[in-house]
Amino acid sequence: MYLSRRSMMNHAAAASLAFSGFPLLACAQNSSRADSTATTYENEVEGYGPLVEDKYGICDLPAGFTYKVISEAGETMSDGLVVPHVHDGMGCFAHGTDTIALVRNHELSPKHRNFGAIGMNGRLIDKLDKSKVYDFEANDYPLLGGTTTAIYNMKTRQVEQQFMSLIGTSTNCAGGQTPWGSWLTCEETVTKAGEGVGKDHGYVFEVPSGHKGLVDPVPIKAMGRFKHEATATDPRTGIIYLTEDTSDGVFYRYLPNDRRHLLKGGKLQALGFKQFPKGAVTSNVGETIWKVGDSFDAVWIDLDNVESPDDDLRARAYTAGAAQFVRGEGIHFGDGELYFTATSGGKAEAGQIIRYRPSLHEGQTGEKDAPGKVTLFLESANENVFDYGDNLTISNWGHLFVCEDRYSDSLRNHIRIVTPLGKVATFARNVFKENGEWAGACFSPDGSTLFVNVQWPGFTLAITGPWQTFKA
């Protein structure tokens, strides 16, 4: 979730310029930067060792790891437009013999008109195909949220092409990859037609990773209208799970009629706990309903009127017995299970990670007798160990890589690693002056490279190193 920085609008003139001074390649240096990582806390493990100072002031990493800035807001793209600001969720897809495709969200809303692909004051608007724009402001100015696609060569470590792939949406926060090679990008807003825009928002859109140029922007309305955050698709069943970034959000699943043609409709349901038929509040703030390691049986509640013109879908779901999660955000499917974050859940309000193991009969009548299991996998008791986990991904070797998104003048944002046993290690620290959130973490198909965004002002890193040296 993007939270405005005080300095953001004060520096609008920078929107039309690529940033200068970023290194093409940076390695960890020898001198350690003093901060909370100097102290070992309960539930921490060594991981890759202490972070060491980046002389360029962008990203501190463990010794032996290297990052490269591969894309920056303000750069000119292959289509003549500029890379938008506010980089958020992102997916990495196999593309060619040596290339991968990165499909990246940009969480731009109408207030960000100088930070989009058409540049300051819309100077590049003539380069935009308006027939491919989903929506416009009341003054016929295009909405600038959407996605960019970058084609990256893994051998040369160069971006070969980048271009807008979806535009005219709003507040595209996170999303998720599908097993069939597309990116589901999610609008984290419920702005309605007439509220300064021409159409309703709060939908999911599909962007094929292999499509060049702008896709036709068609909302998947059967997936519901709410403050979408992220999705994860079970490759076995094709069922899509969705998070909602509100303080009283619920957790959804979408059973598509045709997994390869999501626009053909499906059924939207909300997660409840069998042990709490009247609904559950999972945050443990106030009443504690579970501790780390505790599990509940899943029940799935059918929802109607899913386009929710009054933005009451989650309230109706809770009344029907659904569980509430505080700011459901990142979600990723691993080996037969998925994990998602509740960013400010827990007694310390520093974040939770929830694990869901689907039923062998997921989405079928037999699941009532053998339900899926919902487990509190992690709850942070110390913001120095784990704080405001947001986007997450799972490495090829089973570790969660979790992006922090606390906007603070005193706490830096980190990428944390969480092991299969729930132990935490620190992998990276954002030391860029704006302290923007990490977002969009995703691994290359071969597991050699972690791609991740610094949301503000907007740049993408490719990180490589000795992944096999992790110490628990």
GUKEZA-53461 format. One line per 5 residues: their letters; for each residue x, y, z of C-alpha. Coordinates in Angstrom, 2 decimals. Layout:
% residues N
A = X/Y/Z  ... $
***
This chain:
% residues 472
MYLSR = 0.00/0.00/0.00  1.35/3.41/-0.96  1.29/6.10/1.72  2.14/9.63/0.56  5.48/11.01/1.56 $
RSMMN = 5.64/14.63/2.73  8.26/15.38/0.15  6.50/13.73/-2.77  4.44/16.58/-4.12  7.08/19.13/-3.17 $
HAAAA = 9.40/17.67/-5.78  7.03/17.24/-8.72  9.51/18.80/-11.10  11.71/15.74/-10.73  9.04/13.56/-12.31 $
SLAFS = 10.14/14.22/-15.86  13.78/13.45/-15.19  15.60/10.15/-14.80  17.48/9.96/-11.52  21.19/10.52/-11.67 $
GFPLL = 24.01/8.95/-9.74  22.59/5.43/-9.41  25.26/2.76/-9.81  25.08/0.35/-12.69  26.47/-2.26/-10.33 $
ACAQN = 27.06/-2.13/-6.59  28.59/-4.62/-4.20  28.47/-4.76/-0.43  31.32/-2.82/1.15  33.33/-3.65/4.25 $
SSRAD = 32.15/-1.06/6.74  28.99/-1.90/8.66  26.20/0.66/9.03  25.01/0.91/12.60  21.32/0.23/13.24 $
STATT = 19.05/-2.33/14.87  20.59/-5.24/12.99  23.65/-5.03/15.23  21.61/-6.64/18.02  20.27/-10.18/17.84 $
YENEV = 16.64/-10.55/18.93  14.52/-13.55/19.76  13.40/-15.51/16.67  16.28/-14.18/14.55  18.82/-16.35/12.75 $
EGYGP = 22.10/-15.47/11.06  20.89/-15.83/7.50  23.50/-14.38/5.18  25.27/-12.42/7.91  25.26/-8.74/8.88 $
LVEDK = 24.38/-6.07/6.37  27.24/-3.96/5.14  27.20/-0.40/3.94  26.36/0.55/0.37  28.55/3.51/-0.51 $
YGICD = 25.93/4.65/-3.02  23.30/5.01/-0.28  20.59/2.82/-1.83  20.59/-0.74/-0.49  22.66/-2.40/2.22 $
LPAGF = 23.14/-6.13/1.61  25.13/-8.99/3.16  28.71/-9.44/2.02  28.97/-11.14/-1.36  25.65/-9.87/-2.71 $
TYKVI = 25.41/-7.43/-5.61  22.56/-5.25/-6.82  22.02/-3.40/-10.06  19.48/-0.64/-10.71  17.86/-1.84/-13.94 $
SEAGE = 14.96/0.60/-14.32  14.24/4.09/-12.96  11.21/6.34/-12.97  11.58/9.01/-15.63  13.59/6.93/-18.11 $
TMSDG = 12.37/6.95/-21.70  10.84/3.60/-22.66  10.71/1.78/-26.00  7.23/3.17/-26.71  8.37/6.79/-26.26 $
LVVPH = 6.65/7.17/-22.90  8.53/7.41/-19.60  8.77/4.89/-16.79  6.09/5.93/-14.28  6.82/6.48/-10.60 $
VHDGM = 5.46/4.57/-7.60  6.64/1.05/-8.43  4.71/-1.62/-6.55  3.80/-5.29/-7.10  5.68/-7.17/-9.81 $
GCFAH = 5.88/-10.60/-11.42  8.76/-12.33/-13.20  8.05/-14.63/-16.16  10.07/-16.82/-18.49  10.23/-15.06/-21.86 $
GTDTI = 13.00/-16.10/-24.27  16.18/-18.15/-24.30  18.08/-15.59/-22.22  15.32/-13.16/-21.26  12.62/-12.77/-18.67 $
ALVRN = 9.63/-10.42/-18.58  8.95/-8.25/-15.54  5.38/-6.97/-15.33  5.32/-4.13/-12.78  2.49/-2.20/-11.14 $
HELSP = 2.45/1.56/-10.68  0.26/2.70/-7.81  -0.74/6.00/-9.36  -4.04/7.74/-8.62  -5.48/10.96/-10.11 $
KHRNF = -3.42/13.08/-7.70  -0.22/11.76/-9.33  -0.80/13.24/-12.80  2.81/14.49/-13.08  4.29/11.12/-12.14 $
GAIGM = 2.91/8.95/-14.92  4.02/7.67/-18.31  3.01/10.84/-20.19  5.36/13.01/-18.13  5.03/16.46/-16.61 $
NGRLI = 1.83/18.26/-17.65  1.02/15.45/-20.07  3.79/16.47/-22.49  3.86/12.98/-24.07  0.11/12.45/-24.34 $
DKLDK = 0.26/12.32/-28.16  2.30/9.12/-27.87  -0.52/7.40/-25.98  -3.18/5.34/-27.78  -6.29/6.67/-26.04 $
SKVYD = -8.37/3.76/-27.31  -6.40/1.54/-24.92  -6.97/3.76/-21.86  -9.46/2.26/-19.39  -10.62/5.52/-17.82 $
FEAND = -10.19/9.28/-17.78  -10.61/12.06/-15.29  -13.55/14.40/-15.71  -11.41/16.72/-17.85  -10.51/13.89/-20.29 $
YPLLG = -7.04/13.46/-18.79  -6.11/9.77/-18.71  -5.77/7.95/-15.42  -2.14/6.91/-15.18  -2.19/3.80/-13.01 $
GTTTA = -1.44/0.49/-14.64  1.53/-1.70/-15.52  4.80/-1.58/-17.40  6.55/-4.60/-18.90  10.34/-4.84/-19.06 $
IYNMK = 12.23/-7.46/-21.07  15.48/-8.19/-19.21  18.42/-10.19/-20.53  19.76/-12.44/-17.78  23.15/-12.85/-19.48 $
TRQVE = 23.91/-9.24/-20.33  22.02/-7.91/-17.27  20.42/-5.25/-19.46  16.81/-4.21/-20.06  16.23/-4.72/-23.78 $
QQFMS = 12.74/-3.20/-23.95  10.21/-1.63/-21.61  6.76/-0.30/-22.36  3.36/0.43/-20.90  1.20/-2.69/-20.88 $
LIGTS = -1.92/-1.37/-19.08  -3.06/2.21/-18.48  -6.13/4.09/-17.31  -6.59/2.18/-14.07  -6.02/3.58/-10.59 $
TNCAG = -3.93/2.72/-7.55  -2.53/-0.52/-8.93  -0.97/-1.87/-5.79  -0.04/-5.53/-5.97  -1.37/-8.52/-7.86 $
GQTPW = -0.12/-11.98/-8.68  1.21/-14.31/-11.34  -0.91/-17.02/-12.91  0.39/-20.47/-13.93  -0.51/-19.62/-17.53 $
GSWLT = 1.88/-16.69/-17.73  -0.21/-13.61/-17.02  -0.14/-10.96/-14.32  -3.28/-10.06/-12.39  -3.01/-6.41/-11.40 $
CEETV = -5.23/-5.13/-8.61  -6.79/-1.70/-8.00  -6.61/-0.72/-4.34  -9.40/1.83/-4.55  -13.18/1.90/-4.76 $
TKAGE = -13.53/5.27/-6.48  -16.87/5.44/-8.29  -17.87/6.95/-11.59  -18.70/10.61/-11.03  -16.09/11.03/-8.29 $
GVGKD = -13.72/12.78/-10.68  -13.48/9.74/-12.95  -15.65/8.23/-15.65  -15.88/4.60/-14.49  -16.06/2.57/-11.30 $
HGYVF = -12.77/1.24/-9.93  -11.78/-1.52/-7.54  -11.22/-4.36/-9.99  -8.65/-6.89/-11.16  -7.23/-6.74/-14.72 $
EVPSG = -5.22/-9.41/-16.53  -2.00/-8.61/-18.40  -0.38/-11.44/-20.43  3.36/-11.31/-19.84  4.12/-11.99/-23.50 $
HKGLV = 1.92/-9.20/-24.88  3.82/-6.29/-26.41  2.22/-2.89/-25.97  -1.02/-1.94/-24.26  -3.56/-4.67/-23.57 $
DPVPI = -7.28/-4.12/-23.88  -8.27/-3.00/-20.36  -11.16/-5.22/-19.28  -12.02/-5.53/-15.57  -12.75/-9.01/-14.20 $
KAMGR = -15.87/-7.91/-12.36  -16.78/-11.36/-11.05  -13.67/-11.17/-8.84  -15.38/-8.49/-6.84  -15.08/-4.76/-6.35 $
FKHEA = -13.13/-3.86/-3.22  -9.72/-2.53/-2.20  -7.82/-5.33/-3.87  -4.24/-5.90/-2.85  -2.80/-9.16/-4.22 $
TATDP = -3.65/-12.54/-5.70  -2.18/-16.04/-5.74  -3.31/-18.87/-8.02  -3.15/-22.53/-7.07  -1.57/-24.30/-10.07 $
RTGII = -3.38/-27.53/-9.16  -6.93/-26.20/-9.09  -6.78/-22.81/-10.82  -8.48/-21.25/-7.79  -7.39/-17.65/-7.21 $
YLTED = -6.98/-16.27/-3.67  -7.24/-12.54/-3.01  -6.33/-10.17/-0.18  -8.02/-6.90/0.82  -6.05/-4.00/2.28 $
TSDGV = -8.38/-2.54/4.90  -8.40/-2.70/8.69  -11.48/-4.96/8.54  -10.71/-6.83/5.33  -11.49/-10.45/4.59 $
FYRYL = -9.72/-13.13/2.56  -11.34/-14.25/-0.69  -11.14/-17.01/-3.23  -12.39/-16.98/-6.81  -13.49/-20.24/-8.43 $
PNDRR = -13.31/-19.48/-12.17  -15.64/-21.15/-14.62  -12.66/-21.36/-17.00  -9.22/-20.84/-15.49  -7.71/-19.68/-18.79 $
HLLKG = -10.57/-17.27/-19.51  -11.27/-15.46/-16.25  -13.76/-13.11/-17.89  -16.16/-16.04/-18.30  -17.13/-15.59/-14.68 $
GKLQA = -16.93/-17.62/-11.52  -17.87/-17.74/-7.85  -16.43/-15.40/-5.20  -16.26/-16.62/-1.60  -14.87/-15.39/1.73 $
LGFKQ = -12.85/-17.36/4.27  -14.31/-18.20/7.66  -13.20/-20.44/10.52  -15.34/-23.46/11.39  -14.62/-22.81/15.07 $
FPKGA = -15.99/-19.24/14.80  -19.29/-19.47/12.90  -20.22/-15.88/13.81  -16.99/-14.46/12.41  -13.50/-14.02/13.83 $
VTSNV = -11.14/-11.08/14.31  -7.67/-12.49/13.77  -5.50/-9.55/14.83  -5.16/-10.63/18.50  -5.54/-6.97/19.46 $
GETIW = -7.92/-7.08/22.40  -9.07/-10.70/22.40  -6.43/-13.30/21.52  -7.97/-16.03/19.42  -4.80/-17.84/18.34 $
KVGDS = -1.07/-18.01/18.89  1.71/-18.86/16.47  1.24/-22.43/15.29  -2.49/-22.57/15.97  -4.73/-23.70/13.11 $
FDAVW = -8.43/-23.48/12.30  -10.56/-25.36/9.79  -11.54/-23.28/6.77  -15.10/-22.71/5.65  -15.90/-20.78/2.49 $
IDLDN = -18.89/-18.46/2.37  -20.66/-17.67/-0.91  -20.95/-13.96/-1.70  -23.51/-12.17/-3.83  -23.67/-8.67/-5.34 $
VESPD = -19.88/-8.83/-5.63  -19.59/-5.56/-7.56  -20.58/-3.98/-4.26  -21.61/-0.44/-5.26  -21.73/0.52/-1.56 $
DDLRA = -18.30/-0.99/-0.77  -19.91/-3.29/1.79  -18.69/-6.66/0.52  -16.37/-7.30/3.47  -19.02/-6.20/5.99 $
RAYTA = -21.59/-8.55/4.49  -19.00/-11.34/4.47  -18.17/-10.81/8.16  -21.87/-10.79/9.08  -22.14/-14.14/7.29 $
GAAQF = -19.27/-15.57/9.36  -16.06/-14.59/7.58  -12.79/-13.91/9.40  -11.34/-10.40/9.43  -7.65/-9.70/8.78 $
VRGEG = -5.93/-6.37/9.42  -4.62/-5.08/6.10  -4.27/-8.26/4.06  -1.51/-7.52/1.55  1.15/-9.73/-0.05 $
IHFGD = 0.31/-13.31/-0.98  2.24/-16.06/-2.72  1.62/-19.72/-3.51  4.40/-22.14/-2.64  4.55/-25.94/-2.55 $
GELYF = 0.93/-26.88/-1.91  0.34/-23.94/0.42  0.11/-20.18/0.34  1.20/-17.40/2.68  -0.23/-13.92/3.05 $
TATSG = 0.54/-10.94/5.26  -1.68/-9.03/7.65  0.49/-5.95/7.66  -0.47/-4.42/11.01  -1.92/-7.50/12.70 $
GKAEA = -0.79/-8.89/16.04  -0.72/-7.60/19.59  2.28/-5.40/18.77  0.53/-4.32/15.53  3.81/-5.03/13.72 $
GQIIR = 2.47/-7.71/11.40  1.37/-11.30/10.96  1.89/-13.97/8.30  -0.93/-16.43/7.72  -0.49/-19.84/6.05 $
YRPSL = -3.30/-21.60/4.18  -3.11/-25.23/3.12  -5.98/-26.00/0.73  -8.12/-29.08/1.04  -7.38/-32.00/-1.26 $
HEGQT = -10.94/-31.34/-2.41  -10.59/-27.55/-2.55  -13.61/-25.92/-4.12  -15.52/-29.20/-4.28  -18.22/-30.68/-2.05 $
GEKDA = -15.74/-33.03/-0.38  -13.82/-30.16/1.23  -16.40/-29.90/4.02  -15.24/-33.27/5.35  -11.54/-32.52/4.81 $
PGKVT = -11.28/-28.71/5.04  -8.31/-26.52/4.32  -6.22/-25.39/7.30  -5.50/-21.78/8.29  -2.46/-21.28/10.54 $
LFLES = -0.95/-18.27/12.26  2.56/-18.79/10.92  4.26/-15.67/12.33  3.32/-12.78/14.58  5.89/-10.09/15.19 $
ANENV = 6.46/-9.06/18.77  9.36/-6.76/17.88  9.41/-4.24/15.05  13.21/-4.56/14.87  12.83/-8.18/13.78 $
FDYGD = 9.82/-7.92/11.47  7.75/-4.83/10.83  4.79/-4.20/8.55  5.36/-7.05/6.11  3.65/-6.32/2.78 $
NLTIS = 4.53/-7.89/-0.60  6.15/-11.29/-0.32  7.54/-14.03/-2.50  8.84/-17.56/-1.98  12.30/-18.55/-3.15 $
NWGHL = 13.02/-21.76/-5.01  14.40/-23.17/-1.75  11.32/-22.37/0.33  12.20/-19.15/2.17  9.77/-16.24/2.28 $
FVCED = 11.23/-12.89/1.22  9.00/-10.21/2.75  9.00/-6.49/1.91  8.47/-4.01/4.74  6.40/-0.88/4.16 $
RYSDS = 6.56/1.16/7.36  6.80/4.87/6.57  8.86/6.17/9.46  11.45/8.83/10.18  13.33/6.47/12.50 $
LRNHI = 12.79/2.89/11.24  14.32/1.88/7.92  12.46/-0.54/5.66  14.02/-3.98/5.22  13.55/-7.15/3.25 $
RIVTP = 13.17/-9.95/5.79  13.63/-13.66/5.18  11.33/-16.07/7.01  12.37/-19.73/7.05  9.96/-22.69/6.86 $
LGKVA = 10.29/-22.91/10.65  9.23/-19.28/11.10  12.69/-17.92/11.95  13.58/-14.45/10.67  16.72/-13.05/9.07 $
TFARN = 17.40/-9.62/7.63  18.42/-9.57/3.98  18.37/-5.95/2.81  17.91/-2.44/4.15  16.64/0.55/2.17 $
VFKEN = 19.06/3.38/2.88  17.90/5.66/0.08  17.02/9.07/1.48  13.25/8.75/1.04  13.03/5.38/2.88 $
GEWAG = 10.29/4.18/0.52  8.76/0.78/0.97  10.12/-2.32/-0.69  7.65/-3.87/-3.12  7.27/-6.40/-5.89 $
ACFSP = 9.86/-8.95/-4.77  10.04/-11.87/-7.22  12.68/-14.38/-8.25  13.79/-15.26/-11.76  12.60/-18.71/-12.83 $
DGSTL = 16.06/-20.19/-12.21  16.24/-18.65/-8.72  19.48/-16.78/-9.43  18.14/-13.22/-9.24  15.81/-11.41/-6.89 $
FVNVQ = 14.04/-8.49/-8.53  12.52/-5.91/-6.20  11.25/-2.32/-6.30  11.83/0.68/-4.11  8.41/2.24/-4.44 $
WPGFT = 9.30/5.89/-4.12  10.63/7.55/-6.13  10.52/4.36/-8.20  13.36/2.07/-9.23  13.87/-1.64/-9.74 $
LAITG = 16.85/-3.64/-8.50  18.26/-6.98/-9.63  20.06/-8.71/-6.73  22.40/-11.68/-7.09  24.73/-13.45/-4.72 $
PWQTF = 25.62/-16.64/-2.83  22.08/-17.80/-2.09  23.32/-21.25/-1.03  25.24/-19.89/2.00  22.18/-19.21/4.23 $
KA = 22.71/-20.23/7.86  19.74/-20.96/10.09 $
***
